[in-house]
Amino acid sequence: MAVEQAREELVGTLKSLLESGDYSDFVITCGTDTYNVHKNVVCTRARFLKGAERFTAGQKAAAAKADLSEDEPEIVKLLMQYLYEGEYDVTLADMTHLALPVVCVNKQDPYKYSFPHTCQPGCYNYSHACICPHHQCRSGSCCVDFVCTQCCPDWASRTKGIVASQLLVSAKMYEIGDKYDVLGLKQLALAKFSLACEKYWESQEFAPAAHYAFSTTPESDKGLRDIVTKTIADHMKTLNSPAVEALLNEFNGLAMSVLKIRAKDLGWI
């Protein structure tokens, strides 16, 4: 507990330094965005910035700058968050337009907490099991993947931010991590991309993210590519998607890799 608290306090301190710009000695810009950062943080975590800093050695903090305007502002913002916090968050999409009619349970009712997490009469996919008193039958409620995030906050923290939009965001974070040689970022982006593929392979965001992964990485970099290949091979239903079909036609190596995985699973090779 004490160790975890100390780590949280350290991250909080670093986060506040980025937000306030106190003691800044280096500036990173991207379009209209400006980040007053600290060399001892960003230059030790991103080798590209270490090299850029050498060109400005001896200059005053106001003059020591690196311009990243070739990159997307939102991705650079997440990069800054990662450099200071060791994490990046994807903003949850607004899903209010998908909300189902709200059906609240009686707070006095007994409840049990077991899988599957089901609902009371009137709820979508209704079953006769009771649920926890926090539940509301609508999109964006505390019930995520049949688990109440209020009853199980530890579970909620593991799945925080895992939304379909993270597919493309994590592919872009993987790219920028490679571009600027950022310590640990590619591994984190890879883990987030893998988890997002497991959860959202049926979403419309999967094919564009997969295309981005193959378009921005060389054949020798198998990280994102292997995850895309395995996802398609594990879920052949994706072949019904015109976007996935176009993806396979464009990248012949992908189609062959999927075929080999399926052939091996079936014992053909």
Phi, psi and omega in degrees: 000312181295321180295315180297319179296320179296320179294318179297321179294322178296313179298320179298322178294314179296320178299318180293328177295320178293318182291320184272331184077010179299137178065018180295142177227016180203148182236132174244129180241152174209103185063237180270357181273139178230133179238117176273100189248187186231126185303319183292346175264300188287326183283338177273344182253344178227109186296329177299316181292330175297319177292320179295326181295329181297327180288342181249011181302134179091347179278159175292157183305321182294336183261345181277106187223157170224128182257122180248033186292349176288344182259164179290133181305319182293325179288321177296323177299317177292326176298316179298319178300316181296318182300327183262336185242347183072020183204157171223142183249142174257126182297132178294136180291151176284112184247018184296332181288348179261003188297136174273164176304138183283128176232104183266142177278160174291122185295344179271349182293144172292157178213161174233155182239097181211163179269137001279150179278109185240183195235175182273170179308139180096350182270151175300134182061040183300138171225168188273004179283149175279162180228176181290155185288356179277347194286140169226136185275080178204157177292142179084009179281184180285353179271111183236121181053042177069017177234132179281122183286346174276324177286327184233070182298329179295320177294321182298322182294331180286333183254006182303130174080002181278090178236165185301327181296341180291341177305303182289321180299315181290329174296321179288325177292325176298317180296313183288332175295323177286319183299317184256010176051059184269125183301117173080350185291319180299320180295319179294315179298323179296316180295318179293320179296318180297314180295319179295322178296320179299323185270330191233032179295338179272353184284161178291341181282346185295309184298313177299322179292320178295319178297318179297319180299316181284332183281338187248005179234144175286161181301333181287341179266099188270356186311285180294324183299316181295325179293316178299314181301312181294323180298315179294317180296324180283339182228077184296347176300336180297339180294344176286347180278124177302326181292320178290322177300317178296324179298315180293325178290325182284321182248092184299326179298327178294314180300317180294320180295319177297316180299318180295319179297316181294319179297321179292319179298326181273359179079018181280334179227000000 
